[in-house]
Each structure stands twice: as C-alpha cells, then as structure tokens.
Amino acid sequence: LLFIRDLGTSLSHLRVLWMARCGLSDLDGISSCGSLKELYIAYNNISDLSQLTWLDHLEVLDLEGNNIEDISQVQYLRLCCKLSHLTVEGNLICLKPNAESAEDPDYNYRAEVKKLLPHLKYLDRIPTSQS
C-alpha cells in the first residue's frame, strides 16, 4: 500500500501530482502539498475527501474511478475556492447520492455537485453551464 505521507514533507512547492492507478486508499498527508494546483488520483480507492480542504490553490482535481459513495463528500471541496475542473465519473455518486439509497432515475449528480460547488467551471470535462 502506498501513502501520500510517505512522500515526505519536502513537497510544499509541488504544483502537479499524478498518482493515478497506484492503489491509493486515503489522502492523509496531502496537506503537506499545500501549493498543489493539479491533483490526478484517478482509479484508486479514495472514498474520503476531507483531507483536500487544505488545498487552497487546487484548480484541477481528477477523482475518476474511485470509491466516492456519498455526495456529501463533495462538500469538502467547497474550501478549495479556486477549483474549476473536477472529474468524478466512475464513482458511485454518479448513480445515487449514497450507498444506502436506491437508484433514482430523477437523481442528477451534475446538479447535486453544482449545488455543492457553485464556483466549478467544468464537471467531467463538460462545462457546468450545460445541464
């Protein structure tokens, strides 16, 4: 298993981090990368986004194909006030708001994410202005 904290604390000036498909299961230690502008962590086992609240400069976040099961996790990204590009396709939240709820044909994850992150410009590579 790989942990971000194993990268050490000397990455405070790191701007772009690419850790796709590496078995990452949590984001502990990501706060030491406080200058990150782009974080690519697609196809891992991430379910908890709370550690991302410390990334004030984050503009691009790729969470495609992770284990985000609860739409409420997205609210942690509210504090990333510069976040403009978010990718969440391939997570359970695209199908239903949380693991306990049944699939609902009226559920629209794009609308829910936009409610939680009104400053977002692109969701899953499509402008948020498009429904």
TAHUTA-V877016 format. One record per backbone hydrogen bond with DSSP energy under -1.0 kcal/mol. NH is the residue of the N-H (numbers start at 1). CO is the residue of the C=O. Records with the same first field share a line. If there is no record, write none. Layout:
# TAHUTA-V877016
NH->CO / CO
This chain:
# TAHUTA-V877016
6->3
7->4
8->5
14->11
17->38
19->40
21->42
30->27
32->29
33->30
36->33
37->15
38->15
39->60
40->17
41->62
43->64
45->24
52->49
53->50
54->51
55->52
56->54
58->55
59->37
60->37
61->85
62->39
63->87
65->89
67->46
71->97
73->70
74->71
75->72
76->73
77->74
78->75
80->77
81->79
83->80
84->59
85->59
86->122
87->61
91->88
93->68
94->91
95->92
96->92
107->104
112->108
113->109
114->110
115->111
116->112
117->113
120->117
121->84
122->84
123->126
124->86
126->123
128->121
130->127
